[in-house]
Amino acid sequence: MRTYIIKRILLIIPTLFIITVMSYGMMRLAPGDPMQASQGNLLGGGAEMREGESKAAEAFKKYYNLDKPWYVGY
């Protein structure tokens, strides 16, 4: 019984690693970015970003590492 529990606990580590890598990959492969989706531009809202909004978008991307390659963001 003890070996069964130890095996199960040790299998948690690779399982959680695989789950996090897969979920991160799916989020990075999704079209658009979170800033576009929050402003409605992803669905064709069409409004161009103004000066202040583009600065806010850049700050948002920098804060959440969306301006870096995928392997750096993870």
PyMOL Python script that loads the backbone (N, CA, C, O; Angstrom):
from pymol import cmd

cmd.read_pdbstr("""\
ATOM      1  N   MET A   1       0.820  -1.194   0.000  1.00  0.00           N
ATOM      2  CA  MET A   1       0.000   0.000   0.000  1.00  0.00           C
ATOM      3  C   MET A   1       0.867   1.262   0.000  1.00  0.00           C
ATOM      4  O   MET A   1       0.552   2.251  -0.661  1.00  0.00           O
ATOM      5  N   ARG A   2       1.960   1.203   0.753  1.00  0.00           N
ATOM      6  CA  ARG A   2       2.852   2.350   0.830  1.00  0.00           C
ATOM      7  C   ARG A   2       3.479   2.653  -0.531  1.00  0.00           C
ATOM      8  O   ARG A   2       3.591   3.816  -0.918  1.00  0.00           O
ATOM      9  N   THR A   3       3.886   1.611  -1.253  1.00  0.00           N
ATOM     10  CA  THR A   3       4.496   1.842  -2.572  1.00  0.00           C
ATOM     11  C   THR A   3       3.480   2.407  -3.566  1.00  0.00           C
ATOM     12  O   THR A   3       3.829   3.221  -4.421  1.00  0.00           O
ATOM     13  N   TYR A   4       2.252   1.982  -3.454  1.00  0.00           N
ATOM     14  CA  TYR A   4       1.201   2.516  -4.323  1.00  0.00           C
ATOM     15  C   TYR A   4       1.018   4.023  -4.099  1.00  0.00           C
ATOM     16  O   TYR A   4       0.918   4.789  -5.057  1.00  0.00           O
ATOM     17  N   ILE A   5       0.975   4.432  -2.856  1.00  0.00           N
ATOM     18  CA  ILE A   5       0.807   5.851  -2.534  1.00  0.00           C
ATOM     19  C   ILE A   5       2.020   6.643  -3.006  1.00  0.00           C
ATOM     20  O   ILE A   5       1.863   7.738  -3.546  1.00  0.00           O
ATOM     21  N   ILE A   6       3.206   6.123  -2.816  1.00  0.00           N
ATOM     22  CA  ILE A   6       4.424   6.821  -3.256  1.00  0.00           C
ATOM     23  C   ILE A   6       4.424   6.969  -4.775  1.00  0.00           C
ATOM     24  O   ILE A   6       4.766   8.034  -5.287  1.00  0.00           O
ATOM     25  N   LYS A   7       4.047   5.923  -5.497  1.00  0.00           N
ATOM     26  CA  LYS A   7       3.979   6.003  -6.962  1.00  0.00           C
ATOM     27  C   LYS A   7       2.986   7.081  -7.408  1.00  0.00           C
ATOM     28  O   LYS A   7       3.266   7.863  -8.317  1.00  0.00           O
ATOM     29  N   ARG A   8       1.849   7.106  -6.768  1.00  0.00           N
ATOM     30  CA  ARG A   8       0.818   8.085  -7.129  1.00  0.00           C
ATOM     31  C   ARG A   8       1.290   9.514  -6.865  1.00  0.00           C
ATOM     32  O   ARG A   8       1.056  10.413  -7.673  1.00  0.00           O
ATOM     33  N   ILE A   9       1.944   9.711  -5.751  1.00  0.00           N
ATOM     34  CA  ILE A   9       2.446  11.042  -5.428  1.00  0.00           C
ATOM     35  C   ILE A   9       3.528  11.453  -6.421  1.00  0.00           C
ATOM     36  O   ILE A   9       3.564  12.611  -6.837  1.00  0.00           O
ATOM     37  N   LEU A  10       4.398  10.547  -6.807  1.00  0.00           N
ATOM     38  CA  LEU A  10       5.453  10.866  -7.765  1.00  0.00           C
ATOM     39  C   LEU A  10       4.904  11.092  -9.178  1.00  0.00           C
ATOM     40  O   LEU A  10       5.520  11.807  -9.968  1.00  0.00           O
ATOM     41  N   LEU A  11       3.774  10.502  -9.499  1.00  0.00           N
ATOM     42  CA  LEU A  11       3.166  10.719 -10.807  1.00  0.00           C
ATOM     43  C   LEU A  11       2.468  12.073 -10.900  1.00  0.00           C
ATOM     44  O   LEU A  11       2.161  12.534 -11.999  1.00  0.00           O
ATOM     45  N   ILE A  12       2.216  12.709  -9.770  1.00  0.00           N
ATOM     46  CA  ILE A  12       1.589  14.027  -9.780  1.00  0.00           C
ATOM     47  C   ILE A  12       2.504  15.052 -10.450  1.00  0.00           C
ATOM     48  O   ILE A  12       2.025  15.931 -11.167  1.00  0.00           O
ATOM     49  N   ILE A  13       3.807  14.949 -10.225  1.00  0.00           N
ATOM     50  CA  ILE A  13       4.759  15.935 -10.739  1.00  0.00           C
ATOM     51  C   ILE A  13       4.751  16.008 -12.265  1.00  0.00           C
ATOM     52  O   ILE A  13       4.542  17.097 -12.801  1.00  0.00           O
ATOM     53  N   PRO A  14       4.964  14.914 -12.994  1.00  0.00           N
ATOM     54  CA  PRO A  14       4.930  15.042 -14.466  1.00  0.00           C
ATOM     55  C   PRO A  14       3.539  15.366 -15.004  1.00  0.00           C
ATOM     56  O   PRO A  14       3.412  16.030 -16.033  1.00  0.00           O
ATOM     57  N   THR A  15       2.513  14.908 -14.328  1.00  0.00           N
ATOM     58  CA  THR A  15       1.151  15.197 -14.772  1.00  0.00           C
ATOM     59  C   THR A  15       0.866  16.698 -14.699  1.00  0.00           C
ATOM     60  O   THR A  15       0.345  17.272 -15.655  1.00  0.00           O
ATOM     61  N   LEU A  16       1.197  17.329 -13.596  1.00  0.00           N
ATOM     62  CA  LEU A  16       0.980  18.766 -13.466  1.00  0.00           C
ATOM     63  C   LEU A  16       1.839  19.554 -14.452  1.00  0.00           C
ATOM     64  O   LEU A  16       1.394  20.568 -14.990  1.00  0.00           O
ATOM     65  N   PHE A  17       3.062  19.094 -14.688  1.00  0.00           N
ATOM     66  CA  PHE A  17       3.928  19.766 -15.652  1.00  0.00           C
ATOM     67  C   PHE A  17       3.330  19.704 -17.055  1.00  0.00           C
ATOM     68  O   PHE A  17       3.302  20.714 -17.758  1.00  0.00           O
ATOM     69  N   ILE A  18       2.859  18.550 -17.463  1.00  0.00           N
ATOM     70  CA  ILE A  18       2.262  18.385 -18.792  1.00  0.00           C
ATOM     71  C   ILE A  18       0.998  19.235 -18.912  1.00  0.00           C
ATOM     72  O   ILE A  18       0.773  19.865 -19.946  1.00  0.00           O
ATOM     73  N   ILE A  19       0.186  19.257 -17.882  1.00  0.00           N
ATOM     74  CA  ILE A  19      -1.045  20.058 -17.917  1.00  0.00           C
ATOM     75  C   ILE A  19      -0.731  21.536 -18.056  1.00  0.00           C
ATOM     76  O   ILE A  19      -1.378  22.230 -18.840  1.00  0.00           O
ATOM     77  N   THR A  20       0.255  22.034 -17.308  1.00  0.00           N
ATOM     78  CA  THR A  20       0.585  23.457 -17.401  1.00  0.00           C
ATOM     79  C   THR A  20       1.176  23.816 -18.755  1.00  0.00           C
ATOM     80  O   THR A  20       0.872  24.879 -19.295  1.00  0.00           O
ATOM     81  N   VAL A  21       2.015  22.951 -19.312  1.00  0.00           N
ATOM     82  CA  VAL A  21       2.598  23.225 -20.628  1.00  0.00           C
ATOM     83  C   VAL A  21       1.518  23.226 -21.702  1.00  0.00           C
ATOM     84  O   VAL A  21       1.523  24.083 -22.585  1.00  0.00           O
ATOM     85  N   MET A  22       0.596  22.277 -21.635  1.00  0.00           N
ATOM     86  CA  MET A  22      -0.465  22.218 -22.635  1.00  0.00           C
ATOM     87  C   MET A  22      -1.409  23.418 -22.531  1.00  0.00           C
ATOM     88  O   MET A  22      -1.795  23.987 -23.552  1.00  0.00           O
ATOM     89  N   SER A  23      -1.780  23.804 -21.322  1.00  0.00           N
ATOM     90  CA  SER A  23      -2.687  24.949 -21.186  1.00  0.00           C
ATOM     91  C   SER A  23      -1.998  26.244 -21.600  1.00  0.00           C
ATOM     92  O   SER A  23      -2.629  27.101 -22.218  1.00  0.00           O
ATOM     93  N   TYR A  24      -0.724  26.404 -21.273  1.00  0.00           N
ATOM     94  CA  TYR A  24       0.022  27.586 -21.705  1.00  0.00           C
ATOM     95  C   TYR A  24       0.113  27.624 -23.231  1.00  0.00           C
ATOM     96  O   TYR A  24      -0.058  28.682 -23.837  1.00  0.00           O
ATOM     97  N   GLY A  25       0.378  26.489 -23.843  1.00  0.00           N
ATOM     98  CA  GLY A  25       0.474  26.430 -25.304  1.00  0.00           C
ATOM     99  C   GLY A  25      -0.842  26.775 -25.979  1.00  0.00           C
ATOM    100  O   GLY A  25      -0.855  27.490 -26.981  1.00  0.00           O
ATOM    101  N   MET A  26      -1.938  26.281 -25.446  1.00  0.00           N
ATOM    102  CA  MET A  26      -3.239  26.594 -26.040  1.00  0.00           C
ATOM    103  C   MET A  26      -3.572  28.076 -25.902  1.00  0.00           C
ATOM    104  O   MET A  26      -4.158  28.669 -26.807  1.00  0.00           O
ATOM    105  N   MET A  27      -3.203  28.669 -24.781  1.00  0.00           N
ATOM    106  CA  MET A  27      -3.481  30.090 -24.589  1.00  0.00           C
ATOM    107  C   MET A  27      -2.635  30.949 -25.527  1.00  0.00           C
ATOM    108  O   MET A  27      -3.106  31.975 -26.019  1.00  0.00           O
ATOM    109  N   ARG A  28      -1.394  30.540 -25.778  1.00  0.00           N
ATOM    110  CA  ARG A  28      -0.528  31.313 -26.664  1.00  0.00           C
ATOM    111  C   ARG A  28      -0.902  31.120 -28.138  1.00  0.00           C
ATOM    112  O   ARG A  28      -0.645  32.001 -28.958  1.00  0.00           O
ATOM    113  N   LEU A  29      -1.501  29.987 -28.479  1.00  0.00           N
ATOM    114  CA  LEU A  29      -1.885  29.729 -29.861  1.00  0.00           C
ATOM    115  C   LEU A  29      -3.236  30.337 -30.231  1.00  0.00           C
ATOM    116  O   LEU A  29      -3.602  30.369 -31.406  1.00  0.00           O
ATOM    117  N   ALA A  30      -3.963  30.809 -29.252  1.00  0.00           N
ATOM    118  CA  ALA A  30      -5.266  31.416 -29.520  1.00  0.00           C
ATOM    119  C   ALA A  30      -5.079  32.681 -30.354  1.00  0.00           C
ATOM    120  O   ALA A  30      -4.108  33.410 -30.156  1.00  0.00           O
ATOM    121  N   PRO A  31      -5.991  32.949 -31.280  1.00  0.00           N
ATOM    122  CA  PRO A  31      -5.843  34.139 -32.134  1.00  0.00           C
ATOM    123  C   PRO A  31      -6.046  35.431 -31.355  1.00  0.00           C
ATOM    124  O   PRO A  31      -6.799  35.480 -30.383  1.00  0.00           O
ATOM    125  N   GLY A  32      -5.363  36.466 -31.802  1.00  0.00           N
ATOM    126  CA  GLY A  32      -5.503  37.776 -31.168  1.00  0.00           C
ATOM    127  C   GLY A  32      -4.728  37.853 -29.871  1.00  0.00           C
ATOM    128  O   GLY A  32      -3.894  36.996 -29.580  1.00  0.00           O
ATOM    129  N   ASP A  33      -5.006  38.874 -29.101  1.00  0.00           N
ATOM    130  CA  ASP A  33      -4.410  39.001 -27.788  1.00  0.00           C
ATOM    131  C   ASP A  33      -5.466  39.514 -26.812  1.00  0.00           C
ATOM    132  O   ASP A  33      -6.514  39.999 -27.240  1.00  0.00           O
ATOM    133  N   PRO A  34      -5.210  39.416 -25.527  1.00  0.00           N
ATOM    134  CA  PRO A  34      -6.219  39.809 -24.544  1.00  0.00           C
ATOM    135  C   PRO A  34      -6.638  41.277 -24.642  1.00  0.00           C
ATOM    136  O   PRO A  34      -7.785  41.612 -24.347  1.00  0.00           O
ATOM    137  N   MET A  35      -5.734  42.139 -25.047  1.00  0.00           N
ATOM    138  CA  MET A  35      -6.067  43.556 -25.143  1.00  0.00           C
ATOM    139  C   MET A  35      -7.079  43.800 -26.265  1.00  0.00           C
ATOM    140  O   MET A  35      -8.010  44.589 -26.101  1.00  0.00           O
ATOM    141  N   GLN A  36      -6.900  43.129 -27.398  1.00  0.00           N
ATOM    142  CA  GLN A  36      -7.855  43.261 -28.495  1.00  0.00           C
ATOM    143  C   GLN A  36      -9.219  42.717 -28.094  1.00  0.00           C
ATOM    144  O   GLN A  36     -10.249  43.314 -28.407  1.00  0.00           O
ATOM    145  N   ALA A  37      -9.222  41.598 -27.409  1.00  0.00           N
ATOM    146  CA  ALA A  37     -10.491  40.992 -27.009  1.00  0.00           C
ATOM    147  C   ALA A  37     -11.238  41.873 -26.012  1.00  0.00           C
ATOM    148  O   ALA A  37     -12.464  41.963 -26.060  1.00  0.00           O
ATOM    149  N   SER A  38     -10.507  42.517 -25.115  1.00  0.00           N
ATOM    150  CA  SER A  38     -11.182  43.351 -24.123  1.00  0.00           C
ATOM    151  C   SER A  38     -11.754  44.620 -24.742  1.00  0.00           C
ATOM    152  O   SER A  38     -12.700  45.199 -24.209  1.00  0.00           O
ATOM    153  N   GLN A  39     -11.181  45.059 -25.873  1.00  0.00           N
ATOM    154  CA  GLN A  39     -11.678  46.267 -26.523  1.00  0.00           C
ATOM    155  C   GLN A  39     -12.674  45.976 -27.634  1.00  0.00           C
ATOM    156  O   GLN A  39     -13.227  46.903 -28.226  1.00  0.00           O
ATOM    157  N   GLY A  40     -12.909  44.713 -27.922  1.00  0.00           N
ATOM    158  CA  GLY A  40     -13.877  44.359 -28.938  1.00  0.00           C
ATOM    159  C   GLY A  40     -13.328  44.377 -30.349  1.00  0.00           C
ATOM    160  O   GLY A  40     -14.091  44.174 -31.293  1.00  0.00           O
ATOM    161  N   ASN A  41     -12.045  44.609 -30.534  1.00  0.00           N
ATOM    162  CA  ASN A  41     -11.456  44.644 -31.869  1.00  0.00           C
ATOM    163  C   ASN A  41     -11.342  43.269 -32.489  1.00  0.00           C
ATOM    164  O   ASN A  41     -11.241  43.151 -33.710  1.00  0.00           O
ATOM    165  N   LEU A  42     -11.356  42.232 -31.680  1.00  0.00           N
ATOM    166  CA  LEU A  42     -11.208  40.879 -32.181  1.00  0.00           C
ATOM    167  C   LEU A  42     -12.411  40.455 -33.011  1.00  0.00           C
ATOM    168  O   LEU A  42     -12.270  39.692 -33.967  1.00  0.00           O
ATOM    169  N   LEU A  43     -13.579  40.938 -32.657  1.00  0.00           N
ATOM    170  CA  LEU A  43     -14.794  40.549 -33.366  1.00  0.00           C
ATOM    171  C   LEU A  43     -15.202  41.556 -34.428  1.00  0.00           C
ATOM    172  O   LEU A  43     -16.321  41.514 -34.939  1.00  0.00           O
ATOM    173  N   GLY A  44     -14.306  42.443 -34.749  1.00  0.00           N
ATOM    174  CA  GLY A  44     -14.610  43.397 -35.803  1.00  0.00           C
ATOM    175  C   GLY A  44     -15.274  44.645 -35.298  1.00  0.00           C
ATOM    176  O   GLY A  44     -16.035  45.274 -36.033  1.00  0.00           O
ATOM    177  N   GLY A  45     -15.011  45.028 -34.062  1.00  0.00           N
ATOM    178  CA  GLY A  45     -15.549  46.267 -33.520  1.00  0.00           C
ATOM    179  C   GLY A  45     -15.078  47.457 -34.327  1.00  0.00           C
ATOM    180  O   GLY A  45     -15.788  48.456 -34.443  1.00  0.00           O
ATOM    181  N   GLY A  46     -13.892  47.357 -34.880  1.00  0.00           N
ATOM    182  CA  GLY A  46     -13.415  48.299 -35.857  1.00  0.00           C
ATOM    183  C   GLY A  46     -12.828  49.587 -35.358  1.00  0.00           C
ATOM    184  O   GLY A  46     -12.126  50.249 -36.122  1.00  0.00           O
ATOM    185  N   ALA A  47     -13.059  49.985 -34.151  1.00  0.00           N
ATOM    186  CA  ALA A  47     -12.538  51.271 -33.674  1.00  0.00           C
ATOM    187  C   ALA A  47     -11.029  51.192 -33.527  1.00  0.00           C
ATOM    188  O   ALA A  47     -10.496  50.262 -32.922  1.00  0.00           O
ATOM    189  N   GLU A  48     -10.356  52.173 -34.085  1.00  0.00           N
ATOM    190  CA  GLU A  48      -8.905  52.200 -33.960  1.00  0.00           C
ATOM    191  C   GLU A  48      -8.527  52.681 -32.566  1.00  0.00           C
ATOM    192  O   GLU A  48      -9.268  53.431 -31.931  1.00  0.00           O
ATOM    193  N   MET A  49      -7.364  52.237 -32.100  1.00  0.00           N
ATOM    194  CA  MET A  49      -6.910  52.655 -30.787  1.00  0.00           C
ATOM    195  C   MET A  49      -6.425  54.092 -30.819  1.00  0.00           C
ATOM    196  O   MET A  49      -5.743  54.513 -31.753  1.00  0.00           O
ATOM    197  N   ARG A  50      -6.782  54.828 -29.799  1.00  0.00           N
ATOM    198  CA  ARG A  50      -6.291  56.194 -29.669  1.00  0.00           C
ATOM    199  C   ARG A  50      -4.921  56.182 -29.004  1.00  0.00           C
ATOM    200  O   ARG A  50      -4.425  55.126 -28.613  1.00  0.00           O
ATOM    201  N   GLU A  51      -4.314  57.347 -28.878  1.00  0.00           N
ATOM    202  CA  GLU A  51      -2.958  57.456 -28.333  1.00  0.00           C
ATOM    203  C   GLU A  51      -2.856  56.879 -26.919  1.00  0.00           C
ATOM    204  O   GLU A  51      -1.961  56.080 -26.643  1.00  0.00           O
ATOM    205  N   GLY A  52      -3.747  57.267 -26.038  1.00  0.00           N
ATOM    206  CA  GLY A  52      -3.710  56.786 -24.660  1.00  0.00           C
ATOM    207  C   GLY A  52      -3.987  55.305 -24.546  1.00  0.00           C
ATOM    208  O   GLY A  52      -3.405  54.620 -23.705  1.00  0.00           O
ATOM    209  N   GLU A  53      -4.876  54.808 -25.392  1.00  0.00           N
ATOM    210  CA  GLU A  53      -5.204  53.385 -25.360  1.00  0.00           C
ATOM    211  C   GLU A  53      -4.036  52.540 -25.843  1.00  0.00           C
ATOM    212  O   GLU A  53      -3.814  51.444 -25.328  1.00  0.00           O
ATOM    213  N   SER A  54      -3.284  53.033 -26.824  1.00  0.00           N
ATOM    214  CA  SER A  54      -2.152  52.248 -27.306  1.00  0.00           C
ATOM    215  C   SER A  54      -1.055  52.185 -26.243  1.00  0.00           C
ATOM    216  O   SER A  54      -0.368  51.171 -26.125  1.00  0.00           O
ATOM    217  N   LYS A  55      -0.887  53.263 -25.467  1.00  0.00           N
ATOM    218  CA  LYS A  55       0.085  53.226 -24.380  1.00  0.00           C
ATOM    219  C   LYS A  55      -0.359  52.254 -23.305  1.00  0.00           C
ATOM    220  O   LYS A  55       0.459  51.529 -22.740  1.00  0.00           O
ATOM    221  N   ALA A  56      -1.648  52.237 -23.022  1.00  0.00           N
ATOM    222  CA  ALA A  56      -2.176  51.294 -22.036  1.00  0.00           C
ATOM    223  C   ALA A  56      -2.017  49.863 -22.532  1.00  0.00           C
ATOM    224  O   ALA A  56      -1.705  48.963 -21.753  1.00  0.00           O
ATOM    225  N   ALA A  57      -2.231  49.653 -23.826  1.00  0.00           N
ATOM    226  CA  ALA A  57      -2.082  48.312 -24.391  1.00  0.00           C
ATOM    227  C   ALA A  57      -0.633  47.842 -24.300  1.00  0.00           C
ATOM    228  O   ALA A  57      -0.374  46.684 -23.971  1.00  0.00           O
ATOM    229  N   GLU A  58       0.296  48.724 -24.586  1.00  0.00           N
ATOM    230  CA  GLU A  58       1.710  48.364 -24.492  1.00  0.00           C
ATOM    231  C   GLU A  58       2.098  48.057 -23.044  1.00  0.00           C
ATOM    232  O   GLU A  58       2.843  47.111 -22.791  1.00  0.00           O
ATOM    233  N   ALA A  59       1.606  48.840 -22.108  1.00  0.00           N
ATOM    234  CA  ALA A  59       1.903  48.588 -20.690  1.00  0.00           C
ATOM    235  C   ALA A  59       1.313  47.251 -20.251  1.00  0.00           C
ATOM    236  O   ALA A  59       1.946  46.508 -19.501  1.00  0.00           O
ATOM    237  N   PHE A  60       0.093  46.943 -20.720  1.00  0.00           N
ATOM    238  CA  PHE A  60      -0.556  45.664 -20.409  1.00  0.00           C
ATOM    239  C   PHE A  60       0.268  44.502 -20.940  1.00  0.00           C
ATOM    240  O   PHE A  60       0.507  43.527 -20.227  1.00  0.00           O
ATOM    241  N   LYS A  61       0.703  44.606 -22.197  1.00  0.00           N
ATOM    242  CA  LYS A  61       1.496  43.536 -22.804  1.00  0.00           C
ATOM    243  C   LYS A  61       2.827  43.360 -22.093  1.00  0.00           C
ATOM    244  O   LYS A  61       3.281  42.233 -21.892  1.00  0.00           O
ATOM    245  N   LYS A  62       3.450  44.457 -21.716  1.00  0.00           N
ATOM    246  CA  LYS A  62       4.737  44.367 -21.028  1.00  0.00           C
ATOM    247  C   LYS A  62       4.564  43.754 -19.639  1.00  0.00           C
ATOM    248  O   LYS A  62       5.382  42.932 -19.225  1.00  0.00           O
ATOM    249  N   TYR A  63       3.522  44.138 -18.920  1.00  0.00           N
ATOM    250  CA  TYR A  63       3.289  43.625 -17.576  1.00  0.00           C
ATOM    251  C   TYR A  63       3.067  42.116 -17.576  1.00  0.00           C
ATOM    252  O   TYR A  63       3.574  41.414 -16.701  1.00  0.00           O
ATOM    253  N   TYR A  64       2.316  41.615 -18.550  1.00  0.00           N
ATOM    254  CA  TYR A  64       2.008  40.190 -18.632  1.00  0.00           C
ATOM    255  C   TYR A  64       2.927  39.419 -19.574  1.00  0.00           C
ATOM    256  O   TYR A  64       2.618  38.281 -19.930  1.00  0.00           O
ATOM    257  N   ASN A  65       4.043  40.005 -19.984  1.00  0.00           N
ATOM    258  CA  ASN A  65       5.052  39.381 -20.844  1.00  0.00           C
ATOM    259  C   ASN A  65       4.475  38.905 -22.174  1.00  0.00           C
ATOM    260  O   ASN A  65       4.947  37.913 -22.729  1.00  0.00           O
ATOM    261  N   LEU A  66       3.469  39.591 -22.689  1.00  0.00           N
ATOM    262  CA  LEU A  66       2.891  39.216 -23.973  1.00  0.00           C
ATOM    263  C   LEU A  66       3.707  39.773 -25.135  1.00  0.00           C
ATOM    264  O   LEU A  66       3.469  39.412 -26.287  1.00  0.00           O
ATOM    265  N   ASP A  67       4.651  40.635 -24.848  1.00  0.00           N
ATOM    266  CA  ASP A  67       5.486  41.203 -25.890  1.00  0.00           C
ATOM    267  C   ASP A  67       6.757  40.366 -26.124  1.00  0.00           C
ATOM    268  O   ASP A  67       7.575  40.701 -26.980  1.00  0.00           O
ATOM    269  N   LYS A  68       6.911  39.298 -25.372  1.00  0.00           N
ATOM    270  CA  LYS A  68       8.089  38.438 -25.476  1.00  0.00           C
ATOM    271  C   LYS A  68       7.712  37.143 -26.193  1.00  0.00           C
ATOM    272  O   LYS A  68       6.531  36.810 -26.293  1.00  0.00           O
ATOM    273  N   PRO A  69       8.717  36.409 -26.694  1.00  0.00           N
ATOM    274  CA  PRO A  69       8.422  35.116 -27.333  1.00  0.00           C
ATOM    275  C   PRO A  69       7.800  34.132 -26.336  1.00  0.00           C
ATOM    276  O   PRO A  69       7.898  34.311 -25.122  1.00  0.00           O
ATOM    277  N   TRP A  70       7.170  33.110 -26.864  1.00  0.00           N
ATOM    278  CA  TRP A  70       6.429  32.172 -26.039  1.00  0.00           C
ATOM    279  C   TRP A  70       7.327  31.465 -25.022  1.00  0.00           C
ATOM    280  O   TRP A  70       6.891  31.213 -23.898  1.00  0.00           O
ATOM    281  N   TYR A  71       8.552  31.142 -25.384  1.00  0.00           N
ATOM    282  CA  TYR A  71       9.420  30.394 -24.476  1.00  0.00           C
ATOM    283  C   TYR A  71       9.924  31.254 -23.313  1.00  0.00           C
ATOM    284  O   TYR A  71      10.323  30.720 -22.278  1.00  0.00           O
ATOM    285  N   VAL A  72       9.908  32.575 -23.477  1.00  0.00           N
ATOM    286  CA  VAL A  72      10.296  33.474 -22.397  1.00  0.00           C
ATOM    287  C   VAL A  72       9.100  33.714 -21.475  1.00  0.00           C
ATOM    288  O   VAL A  72       9.273  33.844 -20.263  1.00  0.00           O
ATOM    289  N   GLY A  73       7.916  33.773 -22.024  1.00  0.00           N
ATOM    290  CA  GLY A  73       6.729  34.039 -21.239  1.00  0.00           C
ATOM    291  C   GLY A  73       6.355  32.924 -20.285  1.00  0.00           C
ATOM    292  O   GLY A  73       5.706  33.172 -19.269  1.00  0.00           O
ATOM    293  N   TYR A  74       6.750  31.704 -20.593  1.00  0.00           N
ATOM    294  CA  TYR A  74       6.382  30.591 -19.733  1.00  0.00           C
ATOM    295  C   TYR A  74       7.226  30.627 -18.482  1.00  0.00           C
ATOM    296  O   TYR A  74       7.077  29.769 -17.612  1.00  0.00           O
TER     297      TYR A  74
END
""", "prot")
cmd.dss("prot")
cmd.show_as("cartoon", "prot")
cmd.util.cbc("prot")
cmd.orient("prot")
